[in-house]
């Protein structure tokens, strides 16, 4: 993850997760694009895609930092659903010609990678709970 002057050094546990890093970076790209959307989309598509893309990294962080197993899993389940919703919103941006097909496909594939990563982390947590994993690897 590249560091800008405004981005502090990675210090928390969830910031070390590649799925959080990727979802955060994609969210930043989406929010940048949203600034250029017409005013008529402010409370429609713009609001929706900004909220769901933000929710992906928010819920990854929440799931990672949760203490109890069910709360942890809930955070990752919600992050996964929000990633799917973000993919749908990206397709809407593309369908309305606010986003080119190549960029749309790249972002959708990026969120698909995040979904697979979340699924892997969910499996890891389950195995850890069952005592099948001995060491946490980020």
N, C-alpha and C positions, 0 to 999 in steps of 0.2 A: 504494500500500500504506500503510495507516494505521500510525502508530507508537504503541505503547503505552509506558508508563514502563519496562517490562521489556524492550522490544525496542530493540536498538541501531540506530543509523543504518545504512542499507544501505551496506556498504563493499566487499563482494566482487563479482566479476564476475557470478557466477550469481544473486546476489540482485537484480540488475538485470533479469533475464529475467522477463517477465510470466508465463510458464508455471511458473516456480519460485514466484513470488509467489502465484499462484492455487492451486497445489497445496499450498503451505505453509498458506495460509489455510483451505482445505477440510480439510486434515489437522487443524488446530487445532479446527475445528468438530466434526469426527468424534470426536476425543479427548474433547472436552467432553461430547458425548452419551454416550460410552462410560462415563463416570463414573457415570451414572445407570442403567446396565444391571444386571439382577439378578446376584447372586453366581454363580448357576448358569451364566452366560454368560462368566465371567471367563477361562476357559482354552479357550473355544470361539470364538464369534463375536467377542467383544470383542478377544481376543488377535489374531485373524486380521485384522480390519479395522484395528486400530491399526498392525499391522506393515506391511500392504500400502499403507495411505495414507501412512505415513511413508516407505516405500520409493520412492514416486513422486518426492518432492522430493529425497530422498537421492541417487537415481540421476541426476536432472537435474543436481544439483551435481557429482556425480562425473564425468558425461559432459562437462560444461562445462570442468572443470578438468583433464581428461585431456590429456596431451601428444600421444600417438600416435593417429592416425586410428581404428584398429580399437577401441581402448579407449574413445575418445570415442563412437563409434557404439554400442558395446555398452551404455554407460551409458544412452543415449537409448532403445535398443530395450527394455532392462529396465524403464525408467521407463514406457514405453508399455504394456508387458504388465501392470505393477503397477496402472496406472490402470484397465485393463480389469477386473482382479481386484477392485479397489476398487468399481467399479460393481456387480459381482455381489454383493459383500458388503453394499452399500447396499440392494440389492433384498431380500437376506435379512433385514436389519433391518426393512424395511418389511413383508415377508411375515409376520414374527413380531410385528408391531404395535408395535415399539419406535420406529418412525419413521413419521410421517404420509406419505400419498402425495404431497402437494405438495412437502414438503421432500425426500423421496426423489427425485422427478423433478428438482428443482433441482440436487441434488448430482450425480446421474447426468449431467445436461446439462453441469454444470461440468467433470466429468471428460472428457466427450466433447470439450469445447472444449480441454482440456489435451492430449488425444490429437491433435487436429488441429494444435495448436501445436507439439507434438513432431515430428509429421510434417513440418511446414513447416521446422522447424529442421534436421531430418535432410537435407531437400532442399537447404537453404542450405549446410550443411557439405559435401555432395557437390559442389555447384557451385563452392564455394570451392576445394575440392581440385582440381577440373578447371580452375581458373583463370578461371572465368566470373563470379566476384564479386570486386570490387576493395576494397570497404569493408565492415567489420562494422557492422551496425546493430542496436541492441537495441530 
